[in-house]
Amino acid sequence: FKQQTAYEIKECDCSSDVCSSDLKGTQQGEKLSQKEIKQVINEFADLGGKSIKFLGEGEPLLRKDIFEIGSYVKDKNLDLVLFDSGNEIGDDNLAKKIHGINGENIANNLNELNTTMIIKYEGKKQDNIVGKEGYSERRQRALEILINKGFNKDHPTRLGLGIVLLKEKYKEIPENYE
């Protein structure tokens, strides 16, 4: 992961063809500060919004302040939805580097915030797509942790898969949903 400041890791180091071709560089300039994000949350809540979704370049759980932002979302009676790779949950070393806790404790914090997690899932063996060995294993561990914490027990579920349909992978779609 690229270190932008001592405070926060901001960019994913995966070299996914999807991100590289479709998303990389779509957000010019600096990422929103926590103050700016809270302002957007306030304005959205005032408009009667129901849920806030975090997605885009990088991963929401790379933000060291994501739990503080999540608490703010909850205090505004909004639902928090994170679209993330799950790396930060599935890799205890990365979890500790960013948040000072392991992946299970990240899941506990997300559970307390009543967060819905959408895990990026483009194939059972996703390492080829993102260009990093071990990605699929970390993602699978994250899914297992989230399932063990009951994210899939609510109705509607608070656990989903974000699947990018790739032409060369379309035959895997039924298998992905097993």
N, CA, C and O of each residue as an XYZ file, in Angstrom:
712
protein
N       0.835     -1.179      0.000
C       0.000      0.000      0.000
C       0.879      1.242      0.000
O       1.928      1.278      0.643
N       0.448      2.225     -0.709
C       1.217      3.459     -0.804
C       0.940      4.298      0.431
O      -0.215      4.476      0.818
N       1.977      4.807      1.041
C       1.832      5.638      2.225
C       1.743      7.089      1.770
O       2.720      7.639      1.263
N       0.570      7.721      1.947
C       0.440      9.113      1.530
C       0.870     10.045      2.654
O       1.588     11.017      2.421
N       0.433      9.749      3.865
C       0.856     10.533      5.016
C       1.117      9.567      6.151
O       0.787      8.385      6.052
N       1.702     10.055      7.220
C       1.912      9.207      8.387
C       0.583      8.842      9.021
O       0.497      7.843      9.735
N      -0.454      9.629      8.776
C      -1.761      9.421      9.404
C      -2.565      8.323      8.735
O      -3.286      7.586      9.407
N      -2.451      8.206      7.435
C      -3.424      7.360      6.766
C      -2.886      6.714      5.504
O      -2.214      7.361      4.700
N      -3.188      5.431      5.333
C      -2.924      4.732      4.090
C      -4.143      4.999      3.222
O      -5.269      4.750      3.651
N      -3.941      5.499      2.016
C      -5.092      5.922      1.226
C      -5.302      5.156     -0.064
O      -6.395      5.223     -0.626
N      -4.323      4.440     -0.557
C      -4.496      3.825     -1.858
C      -4.273      2.332     -1.794
O      -3.390      1.843     -1.089
N      -5.083      1.626     -2.537
C      -4.956      0.181     -2.677
C      -3.771     -0.097     -3.604
O      -3.545      0.632     -4.569
N      -3.025     -1.148     -3.305
C      -1.881     -1.454     -4.161
C      -2.174     -2.578     -5.147
O      -1.257     -3.075     -5.799
N      -3.423     -2.982     -5.269
C      -3.776     -3.996     -6.253
C      -3.732     -3.380     -7.646
O      -3.981     -2.186     -7.813
N      -3.421     -4.181     -8.619
C      -3.352     -3.664     -9.986
C      -4.436     -4.314    -10.843
O      -4.162     -4.864    -11.909
N      -5.651     -4.238    -10.358
C      -6.792     -4.819    -11.054
C      -6.993     -4.141    -12.402
O      -6.918     -2.917    -12.508
N      -7.249     -4.945    -13.432
C      -7.548     -4.385    -14.746
C      -8.798     -3.525    -14.697
O      -8.884     -2.514    -15.393
N      -9.767     -3.917    -13.879
C     -11.015     -3.165    -13.762
C     -10.720     -1.775    -13.209
O     -11.126     -0.772    -13.795
N     -10.018     -1.714    -12.086
C      -9.703     -0.416    -11.489
C      -8.762      0.388    -12.381
O      -8.941      1.591    -12.570
N      -7.767     -0.291    -12.919
C      -6.785      0.422    -13.729
C      -7.425      1.071    -14.938
O      -7.094      2.201    -15.295
N      -8.340      0.356    -15.567
C      -8.913      0.902    -16.793
C     -10.130      1.777    -16.534
O     -10.330      2.767    -17.238
N     -10.943      1.440    -15.549
C     -12.212      2.137    -15.371
C     -12.212      3.199    -14.278
O     -12.915      4.202    -14.393
N     -11.443      2.993    -13.235
C     -11.567      3.871    -12.072
C     -10.333      4.699    -11.756
O     -10.455      5.818    -11.259
N      -9.151      4.172    -12.033
C      -7.929      4.885    -11.657
C      -7.929      6.308    -12.196
O      -8.150      6.543    -13.384
N      -7.682      7.232    -11.311
C      -7.562      8.619    -11.721
C      -8.888      9.327    -11.949
O      -8.913     10.461    -12.426
N      -9.999      8.660    -11.607
C     -11.295      9.310    -11.828
C     -11.578     10.357    -10.770
O     -12.410     11.244    -10.967
N     -10.889     10.254     -9.651
C     -11.097     11.216     -8.578
C      -9.833     12.049     -8.450
O      -8.864     11.640     -7.810
N      -9.859     13.201     -9.057
C      -8.688     14.063     -9.057
C      -8.598     14.831     -7.743
O      -9.617     15.100     -7.107
N      -7.395     15.180     -7.342
C      -7.191     15.979     -6.148
C      -7.132     15.139     -4.886
O      -7.050     13.912     -4.933
N      -7.177     15.829     -3.764
C      -7.086     15.176     -2.461
C      -8.380     14.476     -2.094
O      -9.462     14.895     -2.504
N      -8.262     13.408     -1.317
C      -9.435     12.722     -0.791
C     -10.133     13.652      0.193
O      -9.509     14.553      0.755
N     -11.419     13.432      0.398
C     -12.164     14.253      1.346
C     -11.633     14.067      2.755
O     -11.298     12.955      3.164
N     -11.560     15.162      3.491
C     -11.172     15.095      4.895
C     -12.365     14.598      5.705
O     -13.494     14.567      5.215
N     -12.105     14.215      6.933
C     -13.186     13.782      7.808
C     -14.220     14.895      7.996
O     -15.422     14.631      8.021
N     -13.757     16.122      8.124
C     -14.667     17.267      8.274
C     -15.565     17.397      7.045
O     -16.769     17.618      7.174
N     -14.984     17.261      5.863
C     -15.766     17.356      4.624
C     -16.776     16.213      4.516
O     -17.915     16.411      4.094
N     -16.340     15.026      4.901
C     -17.245     13.872      4.868
C     -18.414     14.095      5.818
O     -19.560     13.813      5.469
N     -18.133     14.595      7.011
C     -19.209     14.856      7.974
C     -20.179     15.908      7.450
O     -21.379     15.826      7.708
N     -19.675     16.881      6.725
C     -20.548     17.901      6.129
C     -21.493     17.274      5.104
O     -22.682     17.590      5.069
N     -20.954     16.385      4.272
C     -21.783     15.678      3.291
C     -22.835     14.833      4.010
O     -23.995     14.799      3.601
N     -22.428     14.158      5.074
C     -23.361     13.338      5.861
C     -24.476     14.217      6.431
O     -25.650     13.853      6.366
N     -24.112     15.367      6.987
C     -25.119     16.293      7.534
C     -26.112     16.717      6.460
O     -27.324     16.657      6.665
N     -25.594     17.141      5.324
C     -26.459     17.597      4.240
C     -27.366     16.472      3.749
O     -28.545     16.692      3.471
N     -26.811     15.275      3.646
C     -27.591     14.137      3.178
C     -28.689     13.773      4.179
O     -29.826     13.499      3.794
N     -28.337     13.774      5.469
C     -29.332     13.477      6.510
C     -30.445     14.522      6.486
O     -31.619     14.182      6.629
N     -30.083     15.789      6.306
C     -31.076     16.868      6.242
C     -32.024     16.699      5.056
O     -33.170     17.145      5.110
N     -31.557     16.062      3.993
C     -32.395     15.816      2.818
C     -33.295     14.579      2.995
O     -34.126     14.282      2.137
N     -33.118     13.869      4.112
C     -33.925     12.680      4.362
C     -33.301     11.393      3.872
O     -33.997     10.391      3.707
N     -31.989     11.406      3.635
C     -31.296     10.203      3.172
C     -31.421      9.061      4.165
O     -31.681      9.271      5.349
N     -31.234      7.860      3.666
C     -31.375      6.659      4.495
C     -30.060      5.925      4.734
O     -29.856      5.343      5.800
N     -29.165      5.950      3.741
C     -27.908      5.218      3.898
C     -26.780      5.939      3.173
O     -26.988      6.606      2.160
N     -25.592      5.785      3.720
C     -24.376      6.353      3.142
C     -23.517      5.198      2.658
O     -23.253      4.257      3.407
N     -23.082      5.269      1.408
C     -22.257      4.222      0.824
C     -20.869      4.771      0.517
O     -20.728      5.814     -0.121
N     -19.849      4.055      0.980
C     -18.465      4.435      0.725
C     -17.862      3.432     -0.257
O     -17.805      2.235      0.024
N     -17.413      3.932     -1.412
C     -16.761      3.119     -2.408
C     -15.897      4.032     -3.262
O     -15.931      5.252     -3.098
N     -15.130      3.457     -4.167
C     -14.312      4.267     -5.052
C     -12.878      3.803     -5.061
O     -12.572      2.690     -4.633
N     -11.999      4.657     -5.548
C     -10.575      4.319     -5.565
C     -10.109      4.042     -4.145
O     -10.467      4.758     -3.210
N      -9.319      3.011     -3.996
C      -8.881      2.649     -2.654
C      -9.966      1.876     -1.936
O     -10.927      1.431     -2.563
N      -9.832      1.711     -0.663
C     -10.755      0.919      0.138
C     -11.167      1.731      1.362
O     -10.310      2.346      1.997
N     -12.465      1.752      1.715
C     -12.902      2.517      2.883
C     -12.197      2.113      4.178
O     -11.902      2.963      5.018
N     -11.928      0.815      4.339
C     -11.285      0.375      5.581
C      -9.798      0.717      5.640
O      -9.139      0.424      6.639
N      -9.258      1.335      4.583
C      -7.894      1.848      4.665
C      -7.851      3.155      5.457
O      -6.784      3.587      5.890
N      -9.007      3.777      5.642
C      -9.077      5.027      6.424
C      -8.970      4.691      7.902
O      -9.743      3.883      8.417
N      -8.028      5.300      8.576
C      -7.896      5.080     10.013
C      -9.094      5.625     10.782
O      -9.389      5.163     11.885
N      -9.781      6.601     10.206
C     -10.903      7.234     10.898
C     -12.267      6.677     10.482
O     -13.294      7.293     10.766
N     -12.288      5.522      9.816
C     -13.552      4.996      9.300
C     -14.537      4.678     10.426
O     -15.744      4.824     10.232
N     -14.063      4.252     11.586
C     -14.987      3.926     12.679
C     -15.581      5.199     13.283
O     -16.746      5.215     13.680
N     -14.791      6.250     13.349
C     -15.315      7.539     13.816
C     -16.353      8.065     12.825
O     -17.398      8.576     13.228
N     -16.066      7.942     11.542
C     -17.029      8.347     10.520
C     -18.281      7.478     10.626
O     -19.402      7.978     10.535
N     -18.083      6.182     10.817
C     -19.212      5.269     10.969
C     -20.086      5.619     12.159
O     -21.312      5.551     12.070
N     -19.470      5.995     13.275
C     -20.238      6.412     14.453
C     -21.050      7.660     14.150
O     -22.189      7.798     14.595
N     -20.458      8.559     13.395
C     -21.143      9.791     13.016
C     -22.353      9.471     12.133
O     -23.425     10.053     12.300
N     -22.169      8.541     11.196
C     -23.268      8.102     10.334
C     -24.390      7.510     11.183
O     -25.563      7.824     10.983
N     -24.023      6.662     12.121
C     -25.014      6.019     13.003
C     -25.749      7.063     13.842
O     -26.967      6.988     14.005
N     -25.006      8.041     14.376
C     -25.622      9.111     15.180
C     -26.632      9.919     14.380
O     -27.563     10.490     14.948
N     -26.454      9.969     13.073
C     -27.372     10.696     12.188
C     -28.533      9.801     11.731
O     -29.327     10.189     10.874
N     -28.618      8.588     12.321
C     -29.672      7.613     11.983
C     -29.655      7.199     10.517
O     -30.697      6.982      9.899
N     -28.442      7.098      9.981
C     -28.247      6.613      8.620
C     -27.601      5.239      8.680
O     -26.928      4.908      9.657
N     -27.800      4.445      7.647
C     -27.142      3.150      7.542
C     -25.821      3.317      6.809
O     -25.741      4.042      5.818
N     -24.791      2.647      7.298
C     -23.464      2.697      6.692
C     -23.268      1.467      5.818
O     -23.459      0.338      6.271
N     -22.885      1.689      4.562
C     -22.593      0.607      3.622
C     -21.178      0.822      3.105
O     -20.863      1.877      2.555
N     -20.327     -0.187      3.286
C     -18.949     -0.108      2.806
C     -18.722     -1.130      1.702
O     -19.030     -2.310      1.864
N     -18.186     -0.671      0.584
C     -17.751     -1.538     -0.505
C     -16.247     -1.669     -0.343
O     -15.521     -0.690     -0.515
N     -15.767     -2.862     -0.015
C     -14.366     -3.031      0.342
C     -13.888     -4.401     -0.128
O     -14.697     -5.304     -0.341
N     -12.589     -4.556     -0.288
C     -12.005     -5.833     -0.691
C     -12.035     -6.852      0.438
O     -12.010     -8.057      0.187
N     -12.087     -6.381      1.672
C     -12.005     -7.277      2.816
C     -10.579     -7.536      3.261
O     -10.364     -8.214      4.266
N      -9.589     -7.007      2.527
C      -8.185     -7.222      2.906
C      -7.915     -6.845      4.350
O      -7.189     -7.546      5.056
N      -8.495     -5.746      4.786
C      -8.222     -5.217      6.116
C      -8.820     -6.111      7.202
O      -8.358     -6.087      8.343
N      -9.835     -6.893      6.863
C     -10.434     -7.837      7.808
C      -9.718     -9.179      7.714
O      -9.474     -9.826      8.732
N      -9.384     -9.593      6.512
C      -8.789    -10.900      6.278
C      -7.303    -11.000      6.541
O      -6.756    -12.103      6.531
N      -6.636     -9.893      6.775
C      -5.190     -9.882      6.997
C      -4.914     -9.167      8.314
O      -4.945     -7.938      8.376
N      -4.642     -9.938      9.369
C      -4.427     -9.342     10.695
C      -3.258     -8.373     10.731
O      -3.303     -7.378     11.455
N      -2.208     -8.648      9.958
C      -1.068     -7.719      9.936
C      -1.475     -6.367      9.377
O      -1.112     -5.328      9.928
N      -2.230     -6.378      8.279
C      -2.706     -5.129      7.701
C      -3.686     -4.441      8.652
O      -3.636     -3.223      8.824
N      -4.568     -5.216      9.262
C      -5.545     -4.663     10.216
C      -4.824     -3.940     11.357
O      -5.201     -2.831     11.736
N      -3.789     -4.576     11.896
C      -3.050     -3.975     13.010
C      -2.278     -2.746     12.555
O      -2.165     -1.770     13.296
N      -1.746     -2.791     11.336
C      -0.992     -1.651     10.808
C      -1.886     -0.419     10.675
O      -1.464      0.697     10.978
N      -3.112     -0.626     10.225
C      -4.021      0.503      9.995
C      -4.778      0.900     11.252
O      -4.830      2.076     11.612
N      -5.374     -0.105     11.927
C      -6.304      0.182     13.020
C      -5.813     -0.232     14.406
O      -6.455      0.081     15.409
N      -4.683     -0.932     14.467
C      -4.167     -1.359     15.768
C      -4.935     -2.520     16.387
O      -4.753     -2.821     17.566
N      -5.790     -3.173     15.608
C      -6.572     -4.321     16.068
C      -6.580     -5.380     14.976
O      -6.206     -5.100     13.837
N      -7.006     -6.601     15.318
C      -7.042     -7.659     14.307
C      -8.331     -7.592     13.494
O      -9.217     -6.786     13.778
N      -8.424     -8.455     12.476
C      -9.568     -8.456     11.576
C     -10.887     -8.745     12.269
O     -11.909     -8.149     11.930
N     -10.877     -9.661     13.243
C     -12.112     -9.960     13.977
C     -12.612     -8.740     14.734
O     -13.817     -8.498     14.797
N     -11.709     -7.984     15.301
C     -12.125     -6.774     16.027
C     -12.612     -5.680     15.078
O     -13.485     -4.889     15.436
N     -12.051     -5.633     13.875
C     -12.592     -4.713     12.876
C     -14.050     -5.099     12.597
O     -14.936     -4.245     12.569
N     -14.284     -6.410     12.391
C     -15.653     -6.887     12.145
C     -16.561     -6.577     13.331
O     -17.719     -6.207     13.138
N     -16.055     -6.722     14.554
C     -16.859     -6.376     15.746
C     -17.259     -4.905     15.714
O     -18.414     -4.563     15.969
N     -16.296     -4.034     15.400
C     -16.594     -2.594     15.330
C     -17.635     -2.304     14.254
O     -18.561     -1.522     14.470
N     -17.479     -2.933     13.105
C     -18.439     -2.732     12.020
C     -19.818     -3.246     12.413
O     -20.836     -2.642     12.075
N     -19.842     -4.352     13.120
C     -21.101     -4.924     13.579
C     -21.806     -3.979     14.557
O     -23.018     -3.783     14.470
N     -21.054     -3.401     15.477
C     -21.622     -2.446     16.437
C     -22.201     -1.228     15.727
O     -23.151     -0.616     16.214
N     -21.636     -0.878     14.589
C     -22.131      0.259     13.812
C     -23.274     -0.146     12.874
O     -23.804      0.685     12.137
N     -23.650     -1.439     12.910
C     -24.712     -1.973     12.057
C     -24.387     -1.762     10.569
O     -25.268     -1.473      9.759
N     -23.120     -1.913     10.240
C     -22.617     -1.691      8.881
C     -23.033     -2.818      7.950
O     -23.055     -3.984      8.344
N     -23.357     -2.471      6.732
C     -23.526     -3.452      5.662
C     -22.212     -3.496      4.900
O     -21.688     -2.460      4.493
N     -21.683     -4.693      4.709
C     -20.426     -4.872      3.993
C     -20.699     -5.500      2.631
O     -21.334     -6.550      2.535
N     -20.214     -4.849      1.587
C     -20.244     -5.410      0.239
C     -18.791     -5.731     -0.108
O     -17.974     -4.832     -0.309
N     -18.489     -7.016     -0.174
C     -17.123     -7.457     -0.435
C     -16.938     -7.634     -1.938
O     -17.730     -8.305     -2.600
N     -15.885     -7.026     -2.461
C     -15.570     -7.140     -3.887
C     -15.209     -8.588     -4.202
O     -14.356     -9.186     -3.546
N     -15.867     -9.136     -5.206
C     -15.716    -10.558     -5.498
C     -15.846    -10.766     -6.995
O     -16.957    -10.781     -7.525
N     -14.737    -10.924     -7.675
C     -14.774    -11.104     -9.122
C     -14.462    -12.525     -9.547
O     -14.473    -12.818    -10.742
N     -14.190    -13.401     -8.626
C     -13.905    -14.781     -8.978
C     -13.354    -15.521     -7.786
O     -12.816    -14.920     -6.855
N     -13.494    -16.842     -7.822
C     -13.000    -17.635     -6.697
C     -11.493    -17.465     -6.533
O     -10.993    -17.400     -5.411
N     -10.778    -17.392     -7.636
C      -9.328    -17.176     -7.597
C      -9.073    -15.800     -8.185
O      -8.725    -15.660     -9.357
N      -9.251    -14.797     -7.354
C      -9.212    -13.416     -7.811
C      -7.795    -12.848     -7.888
O      -7.608    -11.731     -8.371
N      -6.820    -13.578     -7.431
C      -5.446    -13.085     -7.437
C      -5.022    -12.615     -8.830
O      -4.341    -11.598     -8.957
N      -5.419    -13.348     -9.877
C      -5.050    -12.983    -11.252
C      -5.645    -11.638    -11.645
O      -5.001    -10.848    -12.336
N      -6.862    -11.379    -11.208
C      -7.551    -10.146    -11.585
C      -6.903     -8.938    -10.923
O      -6.668     -7.920    -11.573
N      -6.610     -9.052     -9.609
C      -6.068     -7.903     -8.884
C      -4.551     -7.827     -8.957
O      -3.963     -6.818     -8.569
N      -3.912     -8.885     -9.450
C      -2.471     -8.857     -9.618
C      -1.694     -9.026     -8.325
O      -0.548     -8.588     -8.233
N      -2.304     -9.660     -7.314
C      -1.630     -9.871     -6.031
C      -1.909    -11.274     -5.531
O      -3.063    -11.701     -5.485
N      -0.861    -11.997     -5.156
C      -1.029    -13.318     -4.559
C      -1.610    -13.163     -3.157
O      -1.257    -12.235     -2.430
N      -2.496    -14.070     -2.789
C      -3.062    -14.082     -1.452
C      -4.345    -13.285     -1.295
O      -4.996    -13.350     -0.252
N      -4.711    -12.532     -2.330
C      -5.910    -11.704     -2.246
C      -7.147    -12.565     -1.991
O      -7.939    -12.257     -1.100
N      -7.319    -13.641     -2.762
C      -8.491    -14.499     -2.627
C      -8.572    -15.106     -1.235
O      -9.653    -15.212     -0.655
N      -7.431    -15.501     -0.710
C      -7.384    -16.092      0.629
C      -7.808    -15.074      1.695
O      -8.578    -15.404      2.597
N      -7.310    -13.846      1.591
C      -7.678    -12.796      2.558
C      -9.162    -12.456      2.443
O      -9.849    -12.280      3.449
N      -9.646    -12.366      1.203
C     -11.066    -12.077      0.984
C     -11.928    -13.184      1.572
O     -12.940    -12.905      2.215
N     -11.535    -14.449      1.358
C     -12.292    -15.579      1.883
C     -12.307    -15.557      3.416
O     -13.338    -15.822      4.034
N     -11.170    -15.243      4.019
C     -11.110    -15.158      5.481
C     -12.013    -14.029      5.977
O     -12.694    -14.182      6.991
N     -12.022    -12.906      5.275
C     -12.899    -11.792      5.654
C     -14.363    -12.220      5.595
O     -15.134    -11.917      6.505
N     -14.749    -12.919      4.532
C     -16.125    -13.403      4.419
C     -16.472    -14.337      5.576
O     -17.554    -14.234      6.154
N     -15.562    -15.244      5.914
C     -15.803    -16.178      7.018
C     -15.970    -15.429      8.342
O     -16.854    -15.759      9.132
N     -15.136    -14.436      8.586
C     -15.243    -13.644      9.823
C     -16.591    -12.919      9.860
O     -17.281    -12.948     10.879
N     -16.965    -12.273      8.758
C     -18.223    -11.531      8.714
C     -19.424    -12.464      8.895
O     -20.392    -12.110      9.569
N     -19.360    -13.640      8.298
C     -20.435    -14.623      8.468
C     -20.492    -15.084      9.924
O     -21.575    -15.180     10.501
N     -19.338    -15.367     10.517
C     -19.302    -15.783     11.924
C     -19.832    -14.702     12.863
O     -20.344    -15.012     13.939
N     -19.715    -13.451     12.467
C     -20.219    -12.330     13.269
C     -21.706    -12.064     12.997
O     -22.303    -11.189     13.623
N     -22.303    -12.818     12.064
C     -23.735    -12.719     11.821
C     -24.174    -11.674     10.809
O     -25.354    -11.328     10.753
N     -23.245    -11.166     10.011
C     -23.613    -10.153      9.015
C     -24.650    -10.682      8.020
O     -25.409     -9.903      7.445
N     -24.684    -11.987      7.817
C     -25.621    -12.588      6.865
C     -26.932    -13.017      7.515
O     -27.794    -13.565      6.829
N     -27.110    -12.788      8.804
C     -28.296    -13.265      9.526
C     -29.469    -12.291      9.458
O     -30.620    -12.703      9.607
N     -29.196    -11.017      9.238
C     -30.264    -10.016      9.210
C     -31.058    -10.123      7.915
O     -30.585    -10.648      6.907
N     -32.285     -9.606      7.980
C     -33.101     -9.532      6.762
C     -33.573     -8.104      6.592
O     -34.376     -7.646      7.405
N     -33.125     -7.375      5.591
C     -32.220     -7.882      4.550
C     -30.809     -8.069      5.101
O     -30.438     -7.490      6.122
N     -30.050     -8.878      4.410
C     -28.691     -9.193      4.834
C     -27.828     -7.936      4.915
O     -28.081     -6.947      4.226
N     -26.806     -7.990      5.766
C     -25.826     -6.911      5.849
C     -24.494     -7.363      5.253
O     -23.445     -6.791      5.547
N     -24.550     -8.403      4.407
C     -23.357     -8.905      3.739
C     -23.702     -9.179      2.282
O     -24.642     -9.914      1.981
N     -22.935     -8.582      1.391
C     -23.169     -8.790     -0.030
C     -21.865     -8.943     -0.771
O     -20.788     -8.680     -0.237
N     -21.980     -9.373     -2.011
C     -20.827     -9.501     -2.889
C     -20.956     -8.476     -3.995
O     -21.985     -8.400     -4.666
N     -19.915     -7.692     -4.184
C     -19.859     -6.750     -5.295
C     -19.097     -7.417     -6.419
O     -17.875     -7.544     -6.359
N     -19.814     -7.841     -7.440
C     -19.195     -8.593     -8.528
C     -19.140     -7.736     -9.784
O     -20.157     -7.208    -10.235
N     -17.954     -7.606    -10.336
C     -17.777     -6.962    -11.630
C     -17.842     -8.077    -12.663
O     -17.043     -9.013    -12.627
N     -18.792     -7.975    -13.579
C     -18.942     -9.012    -14.592
C     -17.939     -8.775    -15.710
O     -18.041     -7.812    -16.470
N     -16.987     -9.662    -15.787
C     -15.955     -9.577    -16.809
C     -16.246    -10.592    -17.914
O     -16.609    -11.736    -17.640
N     -16.086    -10.167    -19.142
C     -16.398    -11.023    -20.288
C     -15.705    -12.382    -20.181
O     -16.313    -13.421    -20.439
N     -14.440    -12.362    -19.802
C     -13.693    -13.622    -19.735
C     -14.053    -14.471    -18.524
O     -13.599    -15.610    -18.415
N     -14.861    -13.938    -17.612
C     -15.213    -14.664    -16.390
C     -16.712    -14.959    -16.286
O     -17.157    -15.464    -15.256
N     -17.503    -14.658    -17.324
C     -18.953    -14.763    -17.191
C     -19.420    -16.185    -16.892
O     -20.469    -16.363    -16.272
N     -18.677    -17.189    -17.312
C     -19.064    -18.577    -17.030
C     -18.930    -18.908    -15.537
O     -19.512    -19.886    -15.068
N     -18.179    -18.112    -14.801
C     -17.990    -18.343    -13.355
C     -19.136    -17.786    -12.514
O     -19.211    -18.067    -11.318
N     -20.023    -17.009    -13.115
C     -21.065    -16.329    -12.331
C     -21.858    -17.306    -11.454
O     -21.967    -17.057    -10.253
N     -22.418    -18.406    -11.986
C     -23.168    -19.304    -11.101
C     -22.306    -19.874     -9.976
O     -22.771    -20.025     -8.847
N     -21.060    -20.186    -10.289
C     -20.138    -20.724     -9.286
C     -19.871    -19.699     -8.178
O     -19.769    -20.066     -7.008
N     -19.758    -18.420     -8.541
C     -19.515    -17.376     -7.546
C     -20.641    -17.281     -6.538
O     -20.412    -16.944     -5.376
N     -21.844    -17.572     -6.969
C     -22.991    -17.450     -6.074
C     -23.260    -18.694     -5.245
O     -24.182    -18.703     -4.429
N     -22.468    -19.751     -5.440
C     -22.650    -20.968     -4.633
C     -22.413    -20.593     -3.214
O     -22.505    -21.442     -2.327
